[in-house]
Amino acid sequence: MRAGICTLKCKVVHIRCEVAWLSKAGVRGICLGPFILFSMPAEEVPQYLFRHELEHHYQQLRDGRVWFHLKYIYWSLRHGYTNNPYEVEARAKANNPLTTSEEQALWKLREN
Ligand SMILES: [Zn+2]
């Protein structure tokens, strides 16, 4: 399992790849609190997926971690996964170019 720690927008993020239970659950990536987890090896993490999960990290910083998770669950129940406003926002920003620190974090992870 490859793992990396980086600081993005003044908050530490722990990134781990090849997380077995994610693969078994059929999930490619997830952001849980200070952790961003991917099911695939670091070199196979697509840039849009990396950016998508980072957006969930930024949503947590903006809205607060506890509030984010409560709203995420509520909106998923109310609107479904696809139309969950957090997912809509993360998809809309998934193809934004990476900032320098985000790009460094991705490369650092791939080099570990
Ligand atoms: Zn998402």
Boltz pocket constraint, residues with backbone or C-beta under 6 A from the ligand:
constraints:
  - pocket:
      binder: B
      contacts: [[A, 52], [A, 56], [A, 86], [A, 87], [A, 90]]
      max_distance: 6.0
